[in-house]
Amino acid sequence: MKILWSLSRILVFVCLLNYGSAFPLFGQMVPPRPAQAGPSGPGGAPGMGPSSRMTPTGLHETGGSIANDVYSNSIYGFSIKIPPGWVVLPSREPKVATQDAALLKAAQISRPLLVITENAPLKKSNQRKNIQIIATRMRAPSGPTAAQDYLAYSQKTAKEKGMDVEYLGDPQEVTVNGQTLWKLASNEPSNGVVQHVEQYVITRESILLQFFLVSPDEAGLKQLEPSIQSLEFKATTPRTATKGSAKKTKATPPSNSKTQSSDSKPQ
């Protein structure tokens, strides 16, 4: 599959995260960018020729499922509506190009949860709208400003490395169904076509989730906004020991002293 942005840049985190400070130390991490939805191909789904075999999407491997145009993830506890008729592209696990055990242990690997694109085989891959979701498990629980700091770091890294991306303003705080996310818009050229990208980031404990809306034009980007507005997270239920303690209480026999006093005869 042809990738618009380098897959290693999108999916592989080689970093040491330290959220104990005011600003995270992302080390050598290269912030991920959305991948290209796939090459155009005659006939069926994007990137598949007339004689291509069906390829498993791998959704279940990352806790995902789709029903009635709603993508749900049982591992990360969220659901989001997707445009009807769109095509799910198979996800590929990232590979770390190193044999260093210490570096592998410190590596932060991003997992592509969903890459879905409009079913328009006559359009080139960079002319199709798509939605991408990426999850990263961090080495430590995130702080209250982790999502905002991450986007700020992305801007800083892109500038330092001379990446061909134009960020439009600073990260903005948005609220979706009671959840706080941080949003950052950008434009990125791809083979003569400017990709308009909206990136939404949220952290939940030690997980950083990114939602990318990608379109070749601003009008198409607005058409994708209802999807992000439908994002819902399951409430996390705190663990309690009430059941165990209740069972123990029920199983406790009556006090021996009470029984002895009632059964004993006066001397």
MOLINVEN-V597439 format. One record per backbone hydrogen bond with DSSP energy under -0.5 kcal/mol. CO is the residue of the C=O (numbers start at 1). NH is the residue of the N-H. Records with the same first field share a line. If there is no record, write none. Layout:
CO->NH ; NH
This chain:
6->10
7->11
8->12
11->13 ; 110
12->14
13->15 ; 108
18->21 ; 25
24->26
26->29
29->31
45->48
47->49
49->52
57->91
58->61 ; 62
59->62 ; 64
60->63
63->74
65->72
67->70
69->82
70->67 ; 72
71->80
72->65
73->77 ; 78
77->234
78->73
79->232
80->71
83->86
87->117
95->97
96->98
99->101
100->104
101->105
102->106
103->107
106->15
107->109
108->13 ; 110
109->137
110->112
111->113 ; 135
114->133
115->89
116->131
117->87
118->120
120->123
124->127
125->128
129->118
130->214
131->116
132->212
133->113 ; 114
134->210
135->111
136->138 ; 208
143->146
145->149
146->150
147->151
148->152
149->153
150->154
151->155
152->156
153->157
154->158
155->159
156->160
157->161
158->163
159->162
163->165
165->167
166->187
167->169
172->183
174->181
176->179
179->176 ; 181
181->174
182->201
183->172
184->199
185->168
186->197
187->166
188->195
190->193
193->190 ; 195
194->196
195->188 ; 197
196->215
197->186
198->200 ; 213
199->184
200->211
201->182
202->209
204->207
205->142
206->138
207->204 ; 209
208->136
209->202
210->134 ; 212
211->200
212->132 ; 214
213->198
214->130
215->196
217->221
218->222
219->223
220->224
221->224 ; 225
222->225
224->227 ; 228
225->229
226->230
227->81 ; 230
228->231
232->79
236->238
241->245
242->246
243->247
244->248
245->249
246->250
247->251
248->252
249->252
255->259
256->260
257->261
258->262
259->263
260->264
